[in-house]
Amino acid sequence: MSENSADSATRSAWLFLAPALFLMFIFTVAPALFSLILSFHDFKPFSFAMVPVGLDQYMELAASEDYRASLMATLQFAALVVPGSVIGSLAVAVLLDQTPFFRSIFRTIFLIPVGISPAMAAMLWVFLFNPTSGFLNYLLSMVGIVGPAWLSDPDWAPLAVSLTTVWKEVGFNIIFLMAALAQVPVELQEAAWMDGANALRRFWHITLPSISPAMFFVTVVSVIHAFESFGQIHILTRGGPAGSTGVLVYQLFRDGFENSRLGMAAAEAVILFIIIGAVTLVQFFVARYLKGAPQ
Amino acid sequence: MKMKMKRWMGFSLLVSGAVTMIPVSACTGGKNSAGLFFGSGKVKKAKAIEFWHSMSGDKSLVLNSIVEDFNKDAAATGRLPVKLQFTGTYTDGINKLRLAVMGKRPPHLAQIYEIGTQQLVDSGAVIPLEDLIAGDSEFGLDQMLPQVLQYYTVKGKLHSLPFATSNPVIYANRDALEAAGMTTPPDTFEGVEEACPRLADSSKGRTCLTLPLTSWLFEQSLARQGALLVDQENGRSGVSGSAIYASAEGRFFLDFLQRLSGNGMFANTGRSWDPPVENFMAGRSALLVTSTSDVFVLGQRAKFPVVVGRFPVRASLGPVISGGTVLGGNSIWAMKGRADGEMKQAYHFLKYLASAPVQRRWHVNTGYFPIRKDVIGALEGEGFYAANPNARVAVDQLLAAPDSAAAKGALAGVFPELREHVENAMEEALGGKDGSGPALERAQVKSIRALQRYRKLL
């Protein structure tokens, strides 16, 4: 009897899942598998005539200094964006949490960038970053600093693109962090306060551990977002100058859709998949090692 | 425990897979799965001639009105109307066309940038325009400028209708010129360099020169020096397999920019086309080098008078101006895969676009130059060019182009990739990371690899 009902429960679970699984297979799993097949082929122009090239494209990527530079640009970008957006959003979330009066208006202000499409947001920054007529360098000139050529100087462009990304990411992250902060038990805070713990200690020993699942989630998502950033780079720098913002996704786009090398782009997608999968796994293991599994 | 771990692994792989792998494969497909991804039904009878284009802003408005007039006439005579479909940038446009051809649902007509020419010729997916004309004298081929036709004439056949054609010119802020005691922009690179300290004005926050850091201008500088970009006579006598950038001619333009940049005379706003124009219009740069297609907009919108000159030559080559500029812009292609009757109507529309009244309207409203001698002659006769000398410059420059492989411009199936390599070299040289020689050599090695891969694929 009980076995029977468990069986039928499983069956109906599958039944309910079926539409979602079907769509996921069509739009995610099948194309992903097909990418793998594509990565072993080249195409004649404008046709489906696939020319098998074996591992050639992977070998070319392995030997390519451009691809290595692109990998380094991606790591640099992630190294700037992830800490920036995680710490930045934590700071903003905590400040907003402490000032109930301004909370809703500032939360809305910080959320606006999330609502703007990456292309629109980046266009805004193109104007701000303009070296001669941009607002940013105008502000700098008021304090006597000659601002850099934000988007055309290889040393500054990665920073400029990261800044834009962090600006957009913070709004997204604070949604989760503020929700988590609202859940921190007030009794604990009060008890610690009674025991004479100062604000910093209370934050470090009570707030932070309490919101660590949210912090973990925000970090994982920020890393993935950093690896898949495209829109703002496309608008701001198109991967330049001199490849300094040519992250892996941008390289992939360029090979697939500018250079018409779909097979090559597929090979790059497979490698990117492996990298992001590995990075995400590592994060899950580290989190488990630090503090049991997230639920 | 094991179970849980597996679940995370599954989750994390799923998440990362979802974000990475869809983009490429969702947009492609394969021999076997073409049906799955695109459907493989027959193309239905069309209710309109589909025309895919990449004109945006003011230019799209002009194109719209030209097509509207055609459609009014079509409605009266029972012909198929033309349906315009904007497909984004040139790059987006050629990608959409490629996917449409692969999915066996091409439009009747598509506007494609000039550097897509070789790819389309090799695709086997197009009907050469000359085959459609089939000797129809009404088309007016004899009225068309050979300097324009030669770009799109491949393997001895005119393949597409040159539509929005342009070349690069130099724009000058007349106020800045007058302050420097000049009346016209310098006509040599050396002259620009010499005049720059007088044209710039740091008290007004004005640099001397600005231009988009695009390979197109590098290619123009080569052509102007009579040099080739790729072998096989610029890919005109056969499929090219080698690129020639790291020559004295190639280094010349980069060294010029590098020197100006070092003196603070060059406002580098990157690869995009709009920022240099904004810079110039805001009075932040005295000189601007860019496409002639901006000539009317700039003249109307700048707050100061604008003087236009020809793309500079290299004075050190001597008094002989060796090369012309290369045709830029785009052309319209007729696609295979649609019913013959529909293509006859599409041809009728092409003939309309190529006609003198439409060419004239297009020219005077956009800055792209007309492809017909009779239009230029008529405008000349009416005093249009006397009143608009700036518009005349690009036309003169075009007519002066010699019949040489350098001036015809290069053809390459992997042209977009070549541009990418050249632009990287330009940025490396300007970023001070390297000299122009090593930067161009690296670009050359990568470009040769790409050219040879393409040749092998054919």
Interface residues (C-beta under 8 A of the other chain):
Chain A: F27 T28 A30 P31 A32 F34 S35 I37 L38 D42 F43 K44 P45 F46 S47 F48 A49 M50 V51 D66 V126 N130 P131 T132 S133 A149 L151 S152 D153 P154 I224 F227 E228 T237 R238 G240 P241 A242 G243 V249 L252 F253 R254 G256 F257 E258 N259 S260 L262 A265 A266 A269 V270 L272 F273 I276 G277 V279 T280 L281 Q283 F284 A293
Chain B: K4 W8 M9 S12 L13 V15 S16 G17 A18 V19 T20 M21 I22 P23 V24 S25 A26 C27 T28 G29 G30 K31 S33 A34 L36 T91 N95 R98 V101 M102 Q119 L120 D122 S123 G124 A125 G205 T207 L213 A267 N268 T269 G270 R271 S272 P275 E278 N279 A282 R284 S285 G413 V414 P416 E417 E420 E423 N424 E427 E428 L430 G431 K433 K446 A450 R453 L457 L458
